[in-house]
Amino acid sequence: MWFVVTAGKMKDKSCPSCCKLFLAKSERGDRRPLVACGNGDAICADCYTERRGQDGKCPACGDELLREQTVNKPLLELIESYASVPEIPAEELTVDKNPIAKERMKYKI
């Protein structure tokens, strides 16, 4: 069985500052999730560095950023677990346009 992660569910897995998904490893910048402030908000490492040089405020709540970069380990582990899910090429996906109608036909409703 395959589950589709909708954009709404991905909201918790993206940086509130740049809106990019958190990544365990990235060839373009550091997108690891860091604990941004005392409220536990997460922000990517790139945005943390940028924010420290600007106003030093958390983009989610406005509190002061933590002084040291602290990786959000539970969120990072969750992201790494997604990396182990195999990708399915789009051309291999099929959509049943009316699965309920087929079920009704089976029972002759």
C-alpha positions in Angstrom: 0.0 0.0 0.0 1.3 3.5 -0.9 0.6 6.6 0.9 0.6 10.1 -0.6 2.0 12.9 1.5 -0.1 16.0 0.8 1.2 19.5 0.8 -0.6 20.1 4.0 1.3 17.4 5.8 4.6 18.7 4.4 4.0 22.0 6.1 5.6 20.7 9.3 8.6 19.5 7.3 9.5 22.8 5.7 11.4 25.9 6.9 9.0 28.7 7.8 11.5 31.3 6.6 12.4 30.0 3.1 9.5 27.5 2.7 11.9 24.8 1.4 11.6 21.2 2.7 14.1 20.3 5.4 16.7 17.8 4.1 19.1 15.5 5.9 21.7 16.1 3.2 21.7 18.7 0.4 24.1 19.6 -2.3 22.7 23.1 -2.3 23.2 24.7 1.1 22.5 23.3 4.6 18.8 22.5 4.9 19.1 20.4 8.2 16.3 21.4 10.7 17.6 23.3 13.7 15.8 24.3 16.8 15.4 28.0 16.3 14.2 29.3 19.7 13.0 28.4 23.1 9.5 27.6 21.8 11.0 24.7 19.8 10.3 26.1 16.3 12.4 24.6 13.5 14.3 26.5 10.9 16.8 25.3 8.3 20.5 25.9 9.0 20.9 28.3 6.1 18.1 30.5 7.3 19.4 30.3 10.9 22.7 31.7 9.8 21.0 34.4 7.7 18.7 35.4 10.6 21.5 35.5 13.1 23.2 38.1 10.8 19.9 40.1 10.5 17.5 40.6 13.4 18.2 37.4 15.3 14.5 36.6 15.6 12.6 33.3 15.0 10.5 33.6 11.7 7.7 31.6 13.2 7.1 33.3 16.6 9.5 36.3 16.7 11.4 35.2 19.8 15.2 35.4 20.0 17.1 32.7 18.2 19.1 30.3 20.2 22.8 31.3 20.5 24.1 28.0 19.2 23.0 25.8 16.3 21.1 22.8 17.7 20.0 20.1 15.3 16.3 19.1 15.8 17.2 15.4 16.0 13.6 13.9 16.1 12.7 15.9 12.9 16.0 15.0 11.3 15.4 11.3 12.0 11.9 11.6 10.5 13.3 13.2 7.4 15.9 10.5 7.1 13.2 7.8 7.4 11.4 9.3 4.4 14.7 9.0 2.4 14.3 5.2 2.7 10.9 5.1 1.0 11.4 4.2 -2.7 10.3 6.6 -5.3 7.8 5.5 -8.0 8.3 7.0 -11.5 5.3 9.0 -12.5 4.8 6.8 -15.7 4.3 3.8 -13.4 1.4 5.3 -11.5 -2.1 4.6 -12.4 -5.3 6.2 -11.1 -8.6 4.4 -10.8 -11.0 7.2 -11.8 -14.1 5.6 -10.1 -13.1 2.8 -7.6 -16.5 3.0 -5.9 -18.4 2.2 -9.1 -16.4 -1.0 -9.5 -17.2 -2.0 -6.0 -20.9 -1.4 -6.5 -20.8 -3.5 -9.7 -19.3 -6.4 -7.8 -22.2 -6.4 -5.3 -24.9 -5.4 -7.9 -26.2 -2.4 -5.9 
